[in-house]
């Protein structure tokens, strides 16, 4: 089983709310992505385009773009259980169960952080065995394909970071996803509510759940509380 844990952690960093730590890591991320032969060439090229865009825009602009892109309704949300449970009461219990899974591995979230945020889940996978990380990544492949497709429709290069998760899970890559942007056009003007009304695909599953928040994403940190040896 190929070990994709480092690249999963880097993709999670690219999808997280931009901060100075991300900007400082972009050169390392770019080099790792460019040399990763497990990703199809088109996927690598799209990821490099995303990294280059993050490298050249002011941090404040990146943060404004991020909120604009990911607060456009359910279809582009990075909160996984929104795609599984919506606003149903089952979402709360699913959160508790997922958080317990993290804590069983010695990983604890900061106060107020949500465990179903995709960058958090990817960071969790980077602490798992390669086989388990591959299995769990496969469980969210349908969700990731839907998110990546919507992001491509919005015209944002962020689609590449989600689409890259598909081949890493052994899934077919996203097709027809050309999302090149100009510097003065952060996203295409697509109505997020209209996208939600159109979002009528079959229900997806995640960690055994079956079913059909948008909060502003904040930086997420894992705290490893396992005793040192």
C-alpha positions in Angstrom: 0.0 0.0 0.0 1.5 3.4 -1.0 2.0 5.8 1.7 0.2 9.0 0.8 -0.1 10.4 4.4 2.3 13.3 3.8 0.5 14.5 0.7 -2.8 14.2 2.5 -1.6 16.5 5.2 -0.4 19.0 2.5 -3.7 18.9 0.7 -5.4 19.5 4.0 -3.2 22.5 4.6 -4.0 23.9 1.1 -7.8 23.6 1.9 -7.6 25.2 5.3 -8.2 28.9 6.0 -5.1 30.7 4.7 -2.6 32.0 7.3 1.0 32.9 7.6 2.0 29.3 8.4 0.5 28.1 5.1 2.3 30.9 3.1 5.6 29.9 4.7 5.1 26.2 3.7 4.1 26.8 0.1 7.6 26.2 -1.4 7.8 22.9 0.4 4.3 21.9 -0.7 5.0 22.9 -4.3 8.2 20.7 -4.4 6.4 17.7 -2.9 3.5 18.0 -5.3 5.7 18.4 -8.3 7.6 15.3 -7.5 4.6 13.1 -6.6 4.2 10.5 -9.4 1.2 9.0 -7.7 -0.9 11.9 -8.9 -1.8 12.1 -12.6 0.1 14.8 -14.6 -3.0 17.0 -15.0 -3.8 16.8 -11.3 -0.2 17.8 -10.4 -0.4 20.7 -12.9 -3.7 22.0 -11.4 -2.3 21.7 -7.9 0.8 23.7 -8.9 -1.5 26.4 -10.3 -3.3 26.6 -7.0 0.0 26.8 -5.0 1.3 29.5 -7.3 -1.9 31.5 -6.9 -1.7 31.2 -3.1 2.0 32.3 -3.4 1.3 35.5 -5.4 -1.8 37.0 -3.8 -1.8 39.0 -0.6 -2.9 37.0 2.5 -5.9 39.2 3.2 -7.1 38.7 -0.4 -6.6 35.0 0.0 -8.7 35.0 3.2 -11.5 37.0 1.6 -11.5 34.7 -1.5 -11.6 31.6 0.8 -14.7 32.9 2.7 -16.4 33.8 -0.6 -15.7 30.4 -2.2 -16.6 28.1 0.7 -19.6 30.1 2.1 -21.6 29.6 -1.1 -24.0 27.0 0.2 -24.0 23.3 0.9 -22.6 22.2 -2.5 -19.1 23.8 -1.9 -19.0 23.2 1.9 -15.9 21.5 3.3 -17.9 20.2 6.2 -18.4 16.5 5.4 -21.4 15.7 7.4 -23.3 18.5 5.8 -23.2 16.4 2.6 -24.4 13.3 4.5 -26.8 14.6 7.2 -27.6 18.2 6.3 -29.1 19.9 9.3 -30.7 16.7 10.7 -30.2 15.7 14.3 -28.1 12.7 13.2 -25.3 15.2 12.4 -24.7 15.9 16.1 -24.2 12.2 17.0 -22.0 11.7 14.0 -19.8 14.6 15.2 -19.5 12.9 18.6 -18.6 9.6 17.0 -16.0 11.1 14.7 -14.4 13.1 17.5 -14.2 10.0 19.6 -12.4 8.3 16.7 -9.9 11.1 16.7 -9.3 11.1 20.4 -8.9 7.3 20.5 -5.8 8.0 18.4 -4.6 10.7 20.7 -5.6 13.6 18.5 -7.6 16.4 20.1 -9.2 19.5 18.4 -8.9 23.0 19.6 -12.0 24.5 21.4 -14.9 25.2 19.0 -13.4 23.3 16.0 -15.6 20.8 14.1 -14.3 17.3 13.4 -16.0 17.0 10.0 -14.1 19.8 8.4 -12.2 18.2 5.5 -8.8 19.7 6.3 -9.2 18.2 9.9 -10.1 14.8 8.5 -7.2 14.8 6.1 -4.8 15.7 9.0 -6.3 12.8 10.9 -5.6 10.4 8.0 -2.0 11.5 8.0 -1.7 10.0 11.4 -3.3 6.7 10.4 -1.6 3.7 8.8 -1.3 3.9 4.9 -3.9 1.1 4.5 -6.4 2.7 7.0 -5.9 6.2 5.5 -6.6 4.7 2.0 -9.8 3.0 3.2 -11.2 6.0 5.0 -10.3 8.3 2.1 -12.3 6.0 -0.1 -15.3 6.4 2.2 -15.5 10.1 1.4 -14.7 9.8 -2.3 -18.3 10.5 -3.4 -18.4 13.6 -1.3 -15.1 14.8 -2.6 -16.2 14.3 -6.2 -19.3 16.4 -5.6 -17.3 19.1 -3.8 -14.6 19.2 -6.5 -17.2 19.4 -9.3 -18.9 22.4 -7.7 -15.6 24.1 -7.0 -14.7 23.6 -10.7 -18.1 25.1 -11.7 -17.3 28.1 -9.5 -14.1 28.5 -11.4 -11.7 28.4 -8.4 -8.4 26.6 -8.5 -9.2 25.2 -5.1 -11.0 22.4 -7.0 -7.6 20.8 -7.6 -6.9 20.1 -3.9 -10.2 18.2 -3.5 -10.0 16.5 -6.9 -6.5 15.2 -6.1 -8.0 13.1 -3.3 -9.8 11.0 -5.9 -6.8 9.3 -7.5 -5.2 8.9 -4.0 -8.3 6.9 -3.0 -8.0 4.7 -6.1 -10.9 6.5 -7.8 -11.2 7.9 -11.4 -9.9 11.5 -11.6 -12.3 14.4 -12.1 -13.0 15.0 -15.7 -13.5 18.4 -17.6 -12.3 20.5 -14.6 -10.8 23.5 -16.1 -10.8 26.3 -13.5 -8.3 28.9 -14.4 -9.0 32.3 -12.9 -7.7 35.8 -13.5 -6.2 37.7 -10.5 -9.1 40.1 -10.4 -11.8 37.5 -10.6 -11.7 35.3 -7.4 -14.8 33.2 -8.4 -17.4 33.1 -11.1 -20.7 34.7 -10.1 -22.7 31.5 -9.4 -25.6 31.7 -7.0 -24.8 29.3 -4.1 -28.5 28.9 -3.2 -29.2 28.0 -6.8 -26.5 25.4 -6.7 -28.1 23.9 -3.6 -31.5 23.7 -5.3 -29.8 21.9 -8.2 -27.9 19.5 -5.8 -30.1 16.5 -6.2 -27.6 13.6 -6.5 -28.0 10.3 -4.8 -27.3 10.3 -1.1 -23.6 9.6 -0.2 -22.2 7.7 2.7 -19.5 8.4 5.2 -18.4 6.2 8.0 -21.5 4.0 7.6 -24.0 7.0 7.6 -26.7 7.3 4.9 -28.7 10.5 4.1 -29.2 13.6 2.0 -23.4 24.6 8.7 -22.0 26.9 7.0 -19.7 28.5 9.5 -16.7 30.6 8.5 -13.7 28.1 8.5 -11.0 28.8 11.0 -7.5 27.4 11.3 -7.5 23.9 12.8 -4.8 22.4 14.9 -4.5 18.9 16.2 -2.9 18.4 19.6 -1.2 15.1 20.1 -1.8 14.3 23.8 -0.2 10.8 23.7 2.4 10.5 26.5 6.0 10.8 25.2 8.1 7.6 25.4 
